[in-house]
Amino acid sequence: MSTLSILLQTEQNPTSFWIMMGALMVVFYFFMIRPQQKKAKDAKKFRESIQKGAKVVTIGGIHGKVVEVSDKTVLLEVDSNVKLRFEKSALAMDSSMQLNETTAKG
């Protein structure tokens, strides 16, 4: 069947058009919206579970060790005697998690 014949059939039967649109919405939800919500939920869970001594990576690519954790910020030691304060939202993931993902891909 060509695309033209499918379009001509939907003009004859508007119910099939709405069924096709509904199916398109379901596919869009399962392949686009749901995975994004799961990823955001996992990131939130990670940020809430950060503890002192954890090795993390910021979204800017800075690797560091958590020295202090407060409600909205963390203090990272990025080098000896070099400490930087970041918002928790700026943390991407645990560096050990990142290493596991790259070795799994390669």
N, C-alpha and C positions, 0 to 999 in steps of 0.2 A: 504494500500500500504506500502510496506517495503521500506527502504532507498535504497536498492539495485535496486529495480524496478524503483525508481525515477531517480537514477543515470544512469541506462541503457536507460531510455527514453531521458535523456538529451544528451546522446551520439548520439542518432538517430536524434535529432532535435537541432542543435546548437542555434537556435533562442530562444527556451525555456530556455536554459542555461543562455543567456544574460538577459532575462526577469527576471529570478530568481535572478541573481546577482544584477540587478537594484533594485528589490524589497528589497533585503537584505540591500543595501546601503540606501534606503529610511528609512527603519526601524532603521538602525543604527543611521542615522541623527536625527530622531525624539526622540529616546530613550536615546541617549548618548550625541551628540554634542549640540543640541539645549538647553536642560536643563542646561548644563554647561555654555553656553554663557549667558543665562538668569541670572544665579547665579552670574557670574562675573559682569554683568551689574548692578545688584542690589547692590553688594558690592561696586562698584565704586560710584554709586549714594549715598550710605550711607556715604562713606568717604568724599565726596564733601560737604555733608550737615551737617557735624559735627559743632556744635556750643558750645560756652562757657557754662558750667553748665551741659552739657549732661553726663550721666553715661554710660560708655563704658567698654568693656572687650577686652583685647588684645588676640592675637592668642596664647600667652603663658599662658593665664588664669588669668592675673592680672586685677582686677576690680579697676576702678578709676573714678574720676570726672574730666572733661576737665576744665582746668584753662586758657589755652592760646592755640590759633590755629594760625599756620602760613601756608605757602604754602605747605610744605611737612611734617611738624612735628606738634605734639600736645604735650602740657605739661599736664600731669595727676597728680592729687593729690590722692595718694593711701592711705595716712594716714595723721593725723594732722602733718603739717610741713614736710611732705615727698613728694617731687615732682619728677617725672621722665619724661624725654622727650622720645617720641616714634615717629617713622615714621608713617605716616597715614596708610601705607600699613600693619602695624602690628596690626591694630584694626580689631577685628572680627565683632562685632555688638553692638548695644545698649543693655545694660543689661536688660532693661525692655522688649525688644523684645525677649531676651533669656528666660526670666521668662515666657512670654506668650507661647513660644513654648514648654517648659517643662511641663507647666500645661495642655496644650492642649493634649499632648501625654499621660499623666498620668491620 
